[in-house]
Amino acid sequence: MRVAVVGSGPSGVYTAQSLLQQDPEVRVDVLDRLPCPYGLVRYGVAPDHEKIKSLQHTLRTVLEEERVRFLGGVEVGAGGVPVARLRELYHAVVYCVGAATDRRLGIPGEDLPGSWSATEFVSWYSAHPDAVTDGFLRDVRSAVVVGVGNVAVDVTRILARGTAELSATDMPQSALTALGASRVDTVHMVGRRGPSQARFTTKELRELGSLPETEPVAEAAELALDPDAAELSGLPAAQRRNVEVLRGWAARPPGAARRRIRLRFFLRPVELLARDGRVGAVRFERTAPDGHGGVTGTGRFEEIEAQLVLRSVGYRGVPLEGLPFDPARGTVPHRAGRVLRGVAVAPGEYVAGWIKRGPTGVIGTNRPCAKETAASLLADAPALVRREVPADPLPLLRAAGAEPVEWSGWLDIERAEAALGAALGRGGPVKLPDRAALRAAIGGTGADRRHD
């Protein structure tokens, strides 16, 4: 049986792994629209989180399996290989395309220059080939990050990091240079609810307190507004630890640090205010607990100066041309991973990961999600394999206009990034900045050197 998995992030690779473990005959092509594998592990995990980024080694062992073939640079859907054509080339197709966009705030001024999604900022400092090239930090002294999850903590931490700490990472040189020249001295991380509802982990939160020349600050009066945090013994352990860290910061006298990270709660943005044609401040409304786990507006407002605003209020899936889509949930309708077209199961079409269940959980959550989808696919296999498919879909993918980057091409990119890091004296690989540089690193289309 031949299976295509669309997406080479954790959900896609875990799906391929589950199929290999359960069926000794299956062959899997892992397709990705980018020339590089690993999805959000390469382009979403902060460069200074080396332990999480090391998950690439685990994903690599799957992609180097003899019955797996990596095919990067293959666009599926609009402007690429049509979904219907892909279905003709494989017995089954599993879509693991994630949640590619951010939720919006839906407030006036959100489209002003200087207002960005956190994903756009992460893509820039992670050298995503689709990233905006520059302009984030120009003339910025104060930044506001809207959201209190781990991604919000990541972008806040990167804004406050110095060049010395980031030089040893794989951050692209242009981003490192811009961050080194940054004049940002205050980062406000703001949540509309209280500290006990914040979604960041204590480990991530504590990292903000260990940054050189940077002081984290919390407001004791805002922490006291949270009724769920009044009695710490009643909180789950993770929330209790978060509140304890924040109370410790709130109790400290002001220091003389060069930068400050201000953690604010019970404020929701209502408007981005323009100054000289770009963002100059954010207007917030003070909120209060409504007694049912949510918040309500109080009619009291506060403005916070900011020349940069990053929204980090959740991800959202986007439609893939040719697949059904539930716009309310931002997912593909399915039953145990089987794609539904109307009320009927679409034979041979499956989903896994965020496009299946929504942007929830951590990286490890993708394992059971992938196993469920793989089990559904293999249960359907006796019927699926009755249909004839090409012995090798690769020539037909090329005929459809794709220019696949095989594993040998990815190894060329790895070598080029290692050479760039050495040339810059950075102590490790440095990511190539764009598609042109990635393609230029690929040394032809010779035999696949998957194990060299």
ABEGO torsion letter per residue (X at the ends): XBBBBBEABAAAAAAAAAAAAABAABBBBBBBABABBGEAAAAABBAABAAAAAAAAAAAAAAABAABBBBBGBBBEBGBBBAAAAAAABABBBBBAEBABBBBAGBBGAABBGBBBAAAAAAAAAGBAABBABGAABGBABBBBBEABAAAAAAAAAAABBAAAAAABABBAAAAAAAAABABABBBBBBABBAAABABBAAAAAAAAABBGBBBBBBAAAAAABAAAABAAABBAAAAAAAAAAAAAAABBBBABABBBBBBBGBBBABBBBBGGBBABBBBBBBBBAGAGBBBBAGBBBBBBBABBBBBAEBBBBBBBGBBBBAAAGBBBBBGGBBBBEABBBBGBBBBEAAAAEBBEBAAAAAAAAAAAAAAAAAAAAAAAABBBBABAAAAAAAAGBBBBBAAAAAAAAAAAAAAAAAAGAGBBBBBABAAAAAAABBEABBBBAAX
